[in-house]
Amino acid sequence: MATLTYVYAESTAVLGPLATYAEPHTYDLCAPHAEGLTVPRGWEILRLALPETAPEYQPDDLVALVEAVRDAAAEAAPEPPAAGGRNSPAPMEAPAAGARRGHLRILREP
């Protein structure tokens, strides 16, 4: 696995170790695509040393990620509208399919 970063204005692409956080103009690539990467004519590609093996994740890493997503979802959960009545707020519209909320995307089942 590797991360491709590019700077269009400088016609430069950098292929390096997997990034730990998302940045604009970066893409994570699997090993076969990272090895076969080519760039347009006139561009320069810098290939940084990649680790021989994928990083080993501990079960605690996954648990921490799940808890962070749950906490973010709990903070973002809207209050349910009051039932009936003249002064009750209008019902909230459901977000459009593929709508973004922060760094998460809502996907509807077909």
Order of alpha helices (4+ residues) and beta strands (2+ residues): beta-beta-beta-alpha-beta-alpha-beta-beta
